[in-house]
Amino acid sequence: MAGCGAPGSPPRQSGPGSALEEQEEEEDPALGCDGDLEVNPYDGLPFSSRYYELLRQRRDLPVWTTKYSFMEHLEGNSGIVLVSGPPGTGKSTQVPQWCAEYALSLRFAHGLVACTQPHSLAALSLSLRVADEMDLNLGHEVGYCVPHEDCCTAETILRFCSDEMLLREMTSDPLLRQYGVVVLDEAQERTVPTDVLLGLLKDVLRQRPPLKVVVVTSPPMEERLRLFCGDPPVVRVPGPGPPPQLLYRDVPARGHVAAACQAVLDIHRRQQPGHVLLFLASEQEIAECCRAIRSEALALNPGLGPLLVLPLHPGTGRAAQRVYEVPEGSSRERRVVVTHWLAESSFSMGTVRFVIDTGLELRSVYNPRIRAESQVLRPISKSQAESRMQRAAGSPPGTCLRLYSEAFYEQRLPPSPVPHVSETSLSRLVLLLKRLDIADMGQCDFLDRPAPESLMQALEDLDYLAALDDDGNLSEVGIIMSEFPLDPQLAKALIASCEFDCVEEMVSLAAMLTVSPCFVPPSTHLEEAVTLRRRALLHPHGDHFTLINIFNAFQQHTADEGWCRKHAVSGEALRLAGVVRAELLEVMRRIELPISPPAFGTDANVLNVQRALISGYFLKVARDIDGSGNYLMLTHKHVAHLAPACCYLLRQPPQRLPPWVLYHEFTISQDNCLRVVSEIQPQMLVELAPQYYLSNLPPSESRDLLMELREKVVAVEDMPAGPEPLGEAAGGEDEEREVCVLQ
């Protein structure tokens, strides 16, 4: 327990009591408590020896000097307390514990403590560390709640969660009545959920004065947040020590990844003590760099000591905790943590003495005009560069090597990062805010208001999906869509599957589309064998059906890791898909949606899955304009190609490419590929897409073809005879189709 005084002390009753406890700490610095204060007040058990060992480490943190000041402000009349300090000072681990002690002093009369993190992996990591420091069991008094994983119980009094999860929680409990303190950590990250929570919690405080909100940020954002929050008290945390030595180096022609690898090897050859933290632009660069360093390290002199290379990004999952493991045996082991923006504020490691910063980041930037994301490689901001440099601060000070020139820093780096709300599709956010009865986005207080164009596009998309009524409020369909932790298009497709009797298949597909891609690159010597095995899983009707095939095969093989290795698929991603699938089915049962029995593999089921997909994804359709794989998207003029992993390109023998396709994802990047693609018939668009969508398509040959088809359908409907079967409509589908083979 990290109290405002002696850990393990009884609940504090007032501010003066805190001062007395501070004196007690000074009297017994070895333990921080006297003989009568050895019982943990949270579980009633005696403190372990490890608790006192960690307590000594905590008292050396820079944030510890601000503890009494923070507790005074928290106990005061201000509803908001702002904590400002550089990374690596202990804010993220200590502030939540102090808030828990404050709540304990009130016997949790106003509720529990929630601490949000912008990244799920950081929430998980912090909960593990804080539970250890408080001498408690994770999943009991301290827990975490992130998408698809809830490690909390009725006993939990300190809950670490992603900002997205707390925002979703507000849909069922708008005033967050179960919480007495809410900590918004890493507010400078400017994620969409954190920005929205900042505005919503200001309103909650007006309706729930006993609630306390603690906003934790870095110094560059302090003044901005102070003005936004109404001039609350500010607790300023000192830095971790002397600033590091700062070096600039121009990147050679071979590129920044190769230069970063060489810098790591140079440090290791010089045998300078300390671990290395290397910042790159993307997960792909992280993987490339890790392979290169491991390969080069084999040729190094063994006398230099072992070199342990650890990737750190959201995809590493629980393996991220390896960065905190204490080396066994030889202390000469040097760790090289290769990461990107994730470690700018999270994952502090006190043993880092070298920071290598490439000064770049790869971000997905959403363009509302074309409803597509662009992969943008761009310079980081000056505040990000300073945060990265601070990772090497301490005593003794380390070294920060910037792989760019000082002129580049001054001229190319913007002062602060772009808020995510300016670069993200807002459809999911608008749906959630509508669920909170915020009909007009002007009612929501933003640090930076979203662009009107982005808001209008989000409202338009929700209108196309029938999520809004004539007054702009959520329709019945929109309310059901908001129950699912999915993008609106996928939620609408899942709801439509109830009408088309393909729920079992769509819920598996929704789960597979939600988790990270399941394919992993095979070893070079296994590529041919893996390709042959994967080909057996391909489905003739497209990538969406292939994903269902893979999930079903994984389940049939009882989640066997050997099967995953043979097919070069991620067992972790497929297991998570099973968890997501169960969650989605639970939501459907809770709101009493009909669940049809499985029918995967039948012709009728294929047609029904296609119909359900079009019900949600009619905005993501493309047409092959020349028969050679140049696909023109209906909603804008961009031309794209099928991804190399697309099932239509992997089939043997090669067959014609589908003339019309529905795709899940299109990103403007070097390859401009459509990902997760399945063939559809154009008359299905006429049948299932809203009339106003067809009317609003930009003038093009595709629009003319669809309108011509619509006229034919209307003419046929007016005739006594039945409508033309879908399978024979214009679109040129071959009469001979491959038969679906279930795995």
C-alpha positions in Angstrom: 0.0 0.0 0.0 1.3 3.4 -1.0 -0.3 5.6 1.6 0.3 9.2 2.5 2.6 8.0 5.1 3.5 4.7 6.6 2.4 1.9 4.3 0.1 -0.5 6.1 -1.2 2.3 8.3 -4.9 2.4 9.2 -7.2 4.5 7.1 -6.4 8.1 7.4 -9.1 10.3 8.8 -7.8 13.7 8.0 -4.9 15.8 6.5 -3.1 16.2 9.8 -3.0 12.4 10.2 -1.2 12.2 7.0 1.5 14.5 8.3 1.9 12.4 11.4 2.4 9.3 9.2 5.1 11.1 7.2 6.9 11.6 10.5 6.6 7.9 11.3 8.1 7.1 8.0 11.1 9.2 8.7 11.6 7.6 12.1 11.8 4.1 10.6 13.2 4.4 7.1 14.1 0.7 6.8 10.5 -0.5 7.0 8.4 2.6 6.7 6.2 1.3 9.6 6.5 0.4 13.3 5.8 -2.9 14.9 2.0 -2.2 15.1 1.6 -1.4 11.4 2.6 -4.6 9.7 -0.8 -5.7 8.4 -1.9 -4.9 4.9 -5.3 -3.0 5.3 -6.5 -4.3 2.0 -6.5 -8.0 2.7 -5.6 -8.2 6.4 -2.5 -10.2 5.9 1.0 -9.4 7.1 3.3 -7.6 4.7 5.9 -9.8 3.0 9.6 -9.0 2.9 9.3 -8.2 -0.8 6.9 -5.4 0.1 9.5 -3.6 2.1 12.2 -4.2 -0.5 9.9 -2.6 -3.2 9.0 0.2 -0.7 12.6 1.2 -0.5 12.7 1.4 -4.3 9.5 3.4 -4.5 10.8 6.0 -2.0 13.7 6.7 -4.4 11.3 7.6 -7.2 11.1 11.4 -8.0 7.3 11.3 -7.6 7.6 10.3 -4.0 8.7 13.8 -3.0 5.3 15.1 -4.1 3.2 12.5 -2.2 2.1 14.8 0.7 1.2 17.7 -1.7 -0.8 15.3 -3.9 -2.8 13.9 -1.0 -3.6 17.4 0.3 -5.0 18.4 -3.1 -6.9 15.1 -3.4 -8.5 15.7 0.0 -9.3 19.3 -0.9 -12.3 20.9 -2.5 -11.1 20.6 -6.1 -12.7 17.9 -8.2 -9.7 17.7 -10.5 -6.0 17.3 -9.7 -3.4 17.7 -12.4 -0.1 15.8 -12.1 2.7 16.9 -14.4 6.0 15.2 -14.8 8.5 13.7 -17.3 8.4 9.9 -18.0 10.3 7.5 -15.8 9.5 9.4 -12.5 7.0 6.8 -11.1 3.7 8.7 -11.7 1.9 5.8 -13.3 2.6 3.3 -10.5 2.4 5.6 -7.4 -0.5 7.9 -8.1 -3.1 5.1 -8.4 -1.9 3.6 -5.1 -2.2 7.0 -3.4 -5.7 7.3 -4.8 -6.5 3.8 -3.5 -5.4 4.9 0.0 -7.6 8.0 -0.3 -10.6 5.9 -1.2 -9.7 3.5 1.7 -9.7 6.4 4.1 -13.3 7.1 3.1 -14.0 3.3 3.3 -14.8 3.5 -0.4 -18.0 5.4 0.4 -17.9 7.1 -3.0 -16.6 4.1 -5.0 -13.5 2.4 -6.2 -10.5 3.6 -8.1 -10.1 3.4 -11.9 -6.9 4.2 -13.7 -7.0 4.5 -17.5 -4.2 3.9 -19.9 -4.1 4.8 -23.7 -2.7 1.3 -24.5 -4.1 -2.0 -23.2 -0.6 -3.5 -22.9 0.4 -0.7 -20.5 -2.7 -1.3 -18.4 -1.9 -5.0 -18.0 1.8 -4.3 -17.2 1.0 -1.6 -14.6 -1.5 -3.8 -12.9 1.1 -6.5 -12.5 3.6 -4.1 -11.0 1.2 -2.2 -8.7 -0.2 -5.5 -7.3 3.3 -6.5 -6.5 4.1 -3.2 -4.8 0.9 -3.3 -2.8 1.6 -6.9 -1.8 -1.7 -8.1 -3.2 -2.9 -10.7 -5.7 -3.6 -9.6 -9.2 -7.3 -10.3 -10.0 -8.4 -9.7 -6.5 -7.9 -6.2 -4.9 -6.0 -5.0 -8.0 -7.2 -6.0 -11.4 -7.2 -4.9 -15.1 -9.8 -4.6 -17.7 -8.8 -4.4 -21.4 -10.6 -5.4 -24.6 -11.5 -9.1 -24.5 -9.9 -9.6 -21.1 -11.4 -8.8 -17.7 -9.2 -9.7 -14.7 -11.4 -8.1 -12.0 -13.7 -9.4 -9.3 -16.1 -8.1 -6.8 -13.0 -7.7 -4.5 -11.2 -5.3 -6.9 -10.7 -1.8 -5.5 -8.1 -0.6 -7.9 -8.9 -1.3 -11.6 -6.4 -0.5 -14.4 -8.2 -0.3 -17.7 -7.8 1.0 -21.3 -9.4 4.4 -21.9 -11.7 2.7 -24.4 -13.1 0.3 -21.8 -14.0 3.1 -19.4 -15.6 5.1 -22.2 -17.7 2.0 -23.1 -18.6 1.6 -19.5 -20.2 5.0 -19.5 -22.9 3.8 -22.0 -24.4 1.7 -19.1 -23.3 3.9 -16.2 -23.0 7.5 -17.5 -22.0 9.0 -14.1 -19.6 6.1 -13.3 -21.2 5.7 -9.9 -19.1 2.7 -8.9 -15.9 4.9 -8.9 -14.8 7.4 -6.3 -11.6 8.3 -8.1 -10.8 8.2 -11.9 -7.2 8.6 -13.0 -6.6 9.5 -16.6 -3.0 8.6 -17.2 -0.8 9.7 -20.1 -3.2 12.3 -21.2 -0.6 13.8 -23.5 -1.0 10.7 -25.8 -4.2 12.4 -27.1 -6.0 9.2 -28.0 -9.7 9.6 -29.0 -11.1 7.9 -25.8 -8.9 9.9 -23.4 -9.8 13.2 -25.1 -13.5 12.4 -25.0 -13.2 11.2 -21.3 -11.7 14.5 -20.4 -14.7 16.4 -21.7 -17.3 13.9 -20.3 -15.8 13.7 -16.8 -16.0 17.5 -16.5 -19.7 17.2 -16.9 -19.9 14.2 -14.6 -18.2 16.2 -11.8 -21.0 18.8 -12.0 -23.5 16.1 -11.4 -21.4 14.0 -8.9 -19.3 16.4 -6.8 -17.8 13.7 -4.6 -16.0 12.2 -7.6 -12.3 12.9 -7.9 -10.5 13.1 -11.3 -6.8 12.9 -11.5 -5.2 13.9 -14.9 -1.6 12.7 -15.3 0.4 14.2 -18.2 3.9 15.3 -19.3 5.0 18.9 -18.8 4.5 20.1 -22.5 0.7 19.5 -22.1 0.4 20.9 -18.5 -0.7 24.4 -19.4 -3.1 23.3 -22.1 -4.8 20.9 -19.7 -4.8 23.3 -16.8 -6.8 25.8 -18.9 -9.1 23.1 -20.2 -9.8 21.7 -16.7 -10.6 25.1 -15.1 -7.3 25.9 -13.4 -7.1 22.9 -11.0 -4.3 22.5 -8.5 -1.1 21.2 -10.2 1.4 18.7 -8.7 4.7 19.0 -10.5 7.0 16.0 -10.4 10.8 16.6 -10.7 12.8 14.9 -13.3 14.5 11.5 -12.8 18.0 13.1 -12.6 20.6 14.9 -14.7 19.6 15.1 -18.4 21.4 12.7 -20.7 24.2 13.6 -23.1 22.5 14.4 -26.5 24.1 13.5 -29.8 22.9 14.1 -33.3 24.0 11.9 -36.3 22.9 12.2 -39.9 21.4 9.0 -41.3 23.5 7.3 -44.0 22.0 6.4 -47.4 21.4 2.8 -46.4 18.5 3.9 -44.1 17.6 4.5 -40.5 17.0 0.9 -39.6 20.4 -0.2 -40.6 21.9 2.8 -38.9 20.1 2.0 -35.7 21.3 -1.6 -35.8 24.9 -0.4 -36.3 24.6 2.0 -33.4 23.5 -0.8 -31.0 26.4 -3.0 -32.1 28.9 -0.1 -31.6 27.6 0.5 -28.1 28.0 -3.2 -27.3 31.5 -3.3 -28.7 32.6 -0.4 -26.5 31.4 -2.4 -23.5 29.7 0.6 -21.9 27.4 -0.5 -19.1 23.6 -0.1 -19.4 20.7 -1.3 -21.5 19.6 0.2 -24.8 16.2 1.5 -25.8 15.7 1.9 -29.6 12.8 3.8 -31.1 11.8 2.9 -34.7 8.8 3.8 -36.8 6.6 0.7 -37.0 6.2 -2.9 -36.0 7.6 -4.1 -39.3 10.8 -2.1 -38.7 11.0 -3.5 -35.2 10.8 -7.1 -36.5 13.4 -6.3 -39.2 15.8 -4.7 -36.8 15.5 -7.5 -34.2 16.4 -10.0 -36.9 19.3 -7.9 -38.1 20.8 -7.4 -34.6 20.4 -11.1 -33.6 22.1 -12.1 -36.8 25.0 -9.6 -36.4 25.5 -10.5 -32.8 26.4 -14.1 -33.7 29.7 -12.7 -35.2 30.6 -10.7 -32.1 33.3 -11.6 -29.7 31.7 -13.8 -26.9 33.8 -11.9 -24.4 31.6 -8.9 -24.9 28.8 -10.7 -23.1 25.3 -11.8 -24.2 23.1 -9.4 -26.2 19.3 -10.0 -25.5 17.1 -8.3 -28.1 13.5 -7.7 -27.0 10.7 -6.3 -29.3 8.1 -4.2 -27.5 4.9 -3.3 -29.3 1.1 -4.1 -28.8 1.5 -7.4 -30.7 4.0 -8.7 -28.1 1.2 -9.3 -25.6 2.3 -10.6 -22.2 5.8 -11.2 -23.5 6.3 -7.5 -23.0 6.9 -8.2 -19.3 10.3 -9.7 -20.3 11.7 -6.2 -20.4 11.4 -6.1 -16.5 12.9 -9.6 -15.8 16.0 -9.6 -13.7 18.9 -11.3 -15.7 19.9 -14.7 -14.2 23.6 -15.5 -13.7 25.9 -13.1 -15.4 25.2 -9.4 -14.9 27.0 -8.6 -18.2 23.9 -9.3 -20.2 22.9 -6.3 -22.2 19.2 -5.8 -23.2 18.2 -4.0 -26.3 14.5 -3.1 -26.2 13.3 -2.3 -29.8 10.1 -0.4 -29.7 8.1 2.6 -31.2 5.7 5.2 -29.8 4.4 2.7 -27.2 7.4 3.2 -24.9 7.6 7.0 -25.1 5.6 7.2 -21.8 4.9 3.7 -20.8 7.3 0.8 -19.8 9.9 2.8 -17.8 13.1 0.9 -17.3 15.5 2.4 -14.8 18.5 0.5 -16.2 18.4 2.1 -19.6 21.5 4.2 -20.3 21.3 4.5 -24.1 18.4 5.8 -26.1 18.6 5.6 -29.9 15.9 7.7 -31.6 15.2 7.5 -35.4 12.8 10.5 -35.1 10.1 8.8 -37.3 6.7 7.2 -36.8 4.4 5.3 -39.1 0.8 6.4 -38.5 -2.5 5.6 -40.1 -4.3 8.8 -41.0 -8.0 8.6 -42.0 -9.2 10.6 -45.0 -13.0 11.2 -44.7 -13.3 12.3 -48.3 -12.3 8.9 -49.6 -13.2 6.8 -46.5 -9.7 5.3 -46.4 -6.6 5.3 -44.3 -3.1 6.3 -45.4 0.1 4.9 -44.0 2.1 8.0 -43.3 5.8 7.9 -42.4 6.5 11.2 -40.7 8.7 13.0 -38.2 7.7 12.7 -34.5 7.0 15.9 -32.6 9.5 17.8 -30.4 7.6 16.8 -27.2 7.9 13.1 -28.3 11.6 13.5 -28.9 12.0 15.0 -25.5 10.1 12.2 -23.9 12.3 9.7 -25.7 15.4 11.5 -24.5 14.3 11.5 -20.9 14.3 7.7 -21.0 18.1 8.0 -20.6 18.0 10.5 -17.8 19.1 9.5 -14.3 22.1 9.1 -12.2 24.5 8.6 -13.7 23.1 10.3 -16.8 23.0 8.2 -20.0 23.2 9.1 -23.7 20.6 9.9 -26.3 21.6 9.4 -29.9 19.3 11.0 -32.4 19.7 9.6 -35.9 18.9 12.9 -37.5 20.5 16.3 -37.6 19.9 19.2 -35.2 18.6 21.2 -38.2 16.0 18.4 -38.9 14.9 18.7 -35.2 14.5 22.4 -35.4 12.9 22.7 -38.8 10.9 19.4 -39.4 9.6 18.3 -36.0 6.3 20.0 -35.0 6.0 21.2 -31.4 3.4 18.6 -30.3 1.8 15.4 -31.8 -1.4 15.7 -33.8 -4.4 14.7 -31.7 -5.8 11.3 -32.8 -9.3 12.7 -33.1 -8.1 14.7 -36.1 -6.8 11.6 -37.9 -9.3 8.8 -37.1 -12.6 7.7 -38.5 -15.3 9.1 -36.1 -18.2 6.7 -36.9 -17.6 4.6 -33.9 -17.2 7.6 -31.6 -20.3 9.3 -32.9 -22.3 6.1 -32.4 -21.1 5.9 -28.8 -21.8 9.5 -28.0 -25.3 9.2 -29.5 -25.8 6.2 -27.1 -24.8 8.6 -24.3 -27.7 10.9 -25.5 -25.3 13.5 -26.8 -27.3 14.2 -29.9 -25.3 17.3 -30.9 -21.5 16.9 -31.0 -21.3 20.6 -30.0 -22.4 19.5 -26.5 -19.2 17.5 -26.0 -16.2 19.4 -24.8 -13.0 18.5 -26.8 -9.5 19.7 -26.3 -9.4 20.0 -30.1 -12.7 19.8 -31.9 -12.9 17.3 -34.7 -13.0 18.6 -38.3 -16.6 19.3 -39.4 -16.0 17.2 -42.5 -15.1 14.2 -40.4 -18.2 14.6 -38.2 -20.4 15.0 -41.3 -18.9 11.9 -42.9 -19.4 9.9 -39.7 -23.1 10.9 -39.4 -23.6 10.2 -43.1 -22.1 6.7 -42.7 -24.3 6.0 -39.7 -27.3 7.2 -41.7 -26.5 4.9 -44.6 -26.3 2.0 -42.0 -29.9 2.9 -40.7 -28.4 3.7 -37.3 -30.1 7.1 -37.1 -33.8 8.1 -37.2 -35.2 11.1 -39.0 -34.4 13.3 -36.0 -30.7 12.3 -36.0 -31.0 10.2 -32.8 -30.2 6.5 -32.6 -32.7 4.2 -34.3 -33.5 0.8 -32.9 -30.9 -0.7 -35.2 -28.4 2.0 -34.0 -29.0 1.1 -30.3 -28.4 -2.5 -31.0 -25.2 -1.7 -33.0 -23.9 0.3 -30.1 -24.1 -2.8 -27.9 -21.3 -4.5 -29.8 -17.6 -3.6 -29.3 -17.2 -3.4 -33.1 -16.9 -0.9 -35.8 -20.4 0.2 -37.0 -20.1 -1.5 -40.4 -19.2 -4.9 -38.8 -21.9 -4.5 -36.1 -24.5 -3.9 -38.9 -23.3 -6.9 -40.8 -23.6 -9.0 -37.7 -27.1 -7.8 -37.0 -28.1 -8.5 -40.6 -26.9 -12.1 -40.2 -29.9 -12.6 -37.9 -32.2 -11.8 -40.8 -30.2 -14.0 -43.3 -29.8 -17.0 -41.0 -26.0 -17.0 -40.9 -25.2 -15.9 -37.4 -22.8 -18.7 -36.6 -20.7 -17.9 -39.6 -20.8 -14.1 -39.2 -19.9 -14.2 -35.6 -16.8 -16.3 -36.4 -15.9 -13.9 -39.2 -16.4 -10.8 -37.0 -14.1 -12.3 -34.4 -11.4 -13.0 -37.0 -11.7 -9.5 -38.4 -11.4 -8.0 -35.0 -8.1 -9.7 -33.9 -4.7 -9.1 -35.5 -4.1 -10.9 -38.8 -3.7 -14.6 -38.2 -1.0 -15.3 -40.8 2.6 -15.2 -39.7 5.6 -15.2 -42.2 7.0 -18.8 -42.4 10.7 -19.6 -42.3 12.4 -19.3 -45.7 13.1 -23.1 -45.9 9.4 -23.9 -45.1 7.7 -21.4 -47.4 6.8 -24.0 -50.1 5.4 -26.6 -47.6 3.4 -23.9 -45.8 2.0 -22.6 -49.1 0.7 -26.0 -50.0 -0.9 -26.5 -46.6 -2.5 -23.1 -46.6 -3.9 -23.7 -50.1 -6.0 -26.5 -48.6 -7.7 -23.9 -46.3 -8.5 -21.4 -49.1 -12.2 -21.0 -49.9 -13.4 -20.5 -53.5 -15.8 -17.7 -52.5 -13.2 -15.4 -51.0 -11.0 -14.3 -48.1 -13.9 -13.8 -45.7 -14.9 -17.4 -46.1 -11.2 -18.5 -45.9 -11.0 -16.8 -42.4 -14.1 -18.8 -41.3 -12.4 -21.9 -42.7 -9.2 -21.3 -40.7 -11.1 -20.6 -37.5 -13.2 -23.8 -37.9 -10.1 -25.8 -38.7 -8.3 -24.4 -35.6 -11.3 -25.4 -33.4 -11.5 -28.9 -35.0 -7.8 -29.4 -34.3 -8.5 -28.4 -30.6 -6.3 -25.3 -30.8 -3.2 -27.5 -31.5 0.0 -25.4 -31.6 1.6 -28.0 -34.0 -1.2 -27.4 -36.5 -0.6 -23.7 -36.2 3.1 -24.0 -36.9 2.5 -26.2 -39.9 0.2 -23.7 -41.4 2.1 -20.6 -40.2 -0.8 -19.1 -38.4 -0.9 -17.4 -35.0 -2.3 -19.6 -32.3 -2.5 -16.6 -30.0 -4.6 -14.6 -32.6 -6.9 -17.6 -33.2 -7.4 -18.2 -29.4 -8.3 -14.5 -29.0 -10.7 -14.9 -31.8 -12.4 -17.6 -29.9 -12.7 -15.3 -26.9 -14.1 -12.4 -29.0 -16.6 -14.8 -30.6 -17.9 -15.9 -27.2 -18.2 -12.3 -26.2 -20.2 -11.4 -29.3 -22.5 -14.4 -28.8 -23.1 -13.3 -25.2 -24.1 -9.8 -26.3 -26.5 -11.3 -28.8 -28.1 -13.6 -26.2 -28.3 -10.7 -23.7 -30.2 -8.5 -26.1 -32.2 -11.5 -27.4 -31.2 -11.6 -31.0 -32.0 -14.8 -32.8 -29.0 -17.2 -33.4 -29.3 -19.5 -36.4 -27.7 -22.9 -36.5 -24.4 -23.4 -38.4 -24.7 -24.1 -42.1 -21.2 -23.3 -43.4 -20.5 -24.8 -46.8 -23.9 -24.8 -48.3 -24.7 -22.6 -51.4 -27.5 -20.9 -49.5 -25.2 -20.1 -46.6 -22.6 -18.5 -48.9 -25.2 -16.3 -50.4 -26.6 -15.3 -47.0 -23.1 -14.4 -45.7 -22.5 -12.3 -48.7 -25.8 -10.5 -48.1 -25.0 -9.9 -44.5 -21.6 -8.5 -45.5 -23.1 -6.2 -48.1 -25.6 -4.9 -45.5 -22.7 -3.5 -43.5 -20.0 -2.9 -46.1 -21.7 -1.6 -49.2 -19.4 1.4 -48.9 -16.4 -0.9 -49.5 -17.0 -2.2 -53.0 -14.6 -2.2 -55.9 -14.9 -3.2 -59.6 -12.2 -4.6 -61.9 -12.2 -2.0 -64.6 -10.1 -3.8 -67.2 -10.1 -7.5 -66.2 -6.5 -7.4 -65.1 -6.9 -6.8 -61.4 -7.1 -3.0 -61.4 -9.9 -2.4 -59.0 -11.7 1.0 -58.9 -13.4 1.8 -55.6 -17.0 2.9 -56.0 -16.9 5.7 -53.5 -13.8 7.5 -54.9 -11.5 7.3 -57.9 -8.6 5.4 -56.3 -7.4 2.2 -58.1 -6.0 -0.7 -56.0 -4.9 -4.3 -56.4 -5.5 -7.5 -54.5 -3.0 -8.2 -51.7 -0.5 -11.0 -52.4 -2.1 -13.1 -49.7 -5.5 -12.9 -51.3 -7.0 -16.3 -52.0 -7.8 -15.4 -55.6 -4.1 -15.0 -56.3 -3.1 -18.2 -54.5 -5.4 -20.6 -56.2 -4.0 -23.3 -58.4 -4.5 -23.5 -61.2 -4.9 -19.7 -61.6 -8.4 -18.6 -62.4 -10.1 -15.4 -63.5 -10.2 -12.5 -61.0 -13.6 -11.5 -59.7 -15.2 -8.5 -61.5 -16.8 -7.1 -58.4 -15.5 -7.4 -54.9 -16.3 -6.4 -51.3 -13.2 -5.6 -49.2 -12.7 -5.1 -45.5 -9.7 -2.8 -45.6 -8.0 -0.4 -48.0 -4.9 1.6 -47.0 -3.2 4.0 -49.2 0.5 2.9 -49.0 3.2 1.8 -51.2 1.3 -1.2 -52.5 -2.3 0.2 -52.4 -3.8 -3.2 -51.7 -7.3 -4.3 -50.9 -7.2 -6.7 -47.9 -9.8 -9.4 -47.1 -11.6 -9.5 -50.3 -14.6 -11.6 -51.5 -16.5 -11.7 -54.7 -20.1 -10.3 -54.9 -22.7 -9.8 -57.6 -23.5 -6.2 -58.4 -27.3 -6.8 -58.3 -26.9 -7.6 -54.6 -25.8 -4.0 -54.1 -29.0 -2.9 -55.9 -31.0 -5.2 -53.7 -29.4 -4.4 -50.3 -27.8 -1.0 -50.4 -29.9 2.0 -49.5 -31.3 3.9 -52.5 -29.8 7.2 -51.3 -26.4 5.6 -51.3 -26.7 4.6 -54.9 -28.0 8.0 -55.8 -25.1 9.7 -54.0 -22.3 7.7 -55.7 -20.0 10.0 -57.8 -20.7 9.9 -61.5 -18.8 6.9 -63.0 -19.3 3.9 -65.2 -19.8 1.8 -62.0 -22.7 4.0 -60.9 -24.3 3.8 -64.4 -24.1 0.0 -64.3 -25.7 -0.1 -60.9 -28.5 2.3 -61.9 -29.1 0.3 -65.0 -29.3 -2.9 -62.9 -31.8 -1.2 -60.6 -34.0 -0.2 -63.4 -34.0 -3.9 -64.6 -34.9 -5.1 -61.1 -37.7 -2.7 -60.8 -39.0 -3.7 -64.2 -38.9 -7.4 -63.3 -40.6 -6.7 -60.0 -43.5 -5.1 -61.9 -44.0 -8.1 -64.1 -46.1 -11.1 -63.0 -43.2 -13.5 -63.3 -40.7 -13.9 -60.4 -37.5 -12.0 -60.3 -34.4 -13.3 -62.1 -32.3 -15.5 -59.8 -29.4 -13.7 -58.3 -26.9 -16.3 -59.6 -27.7 -15.5 -63.2 -27.5 -11.7 -63.1 -25.2 -9.5 -65.0 -21.8 -9.6 -63.7 -20.6 -12.6 -65.7 -20.3 -15.3 -63.0 -18.9 -18.5 -64.4 -21.4 -21.4 -64.5 -18.7 -23.7 -63.2 -17.8 -22.8 -59.7 -15.5 -24.6 -57.3 -17.2 -26.6 -54.6 -16.6 -25.4 -51.1 -14.4 -27.8 -49.2 -14.8 -27.7 -45.5 -11.6 -28.2 -43.5 
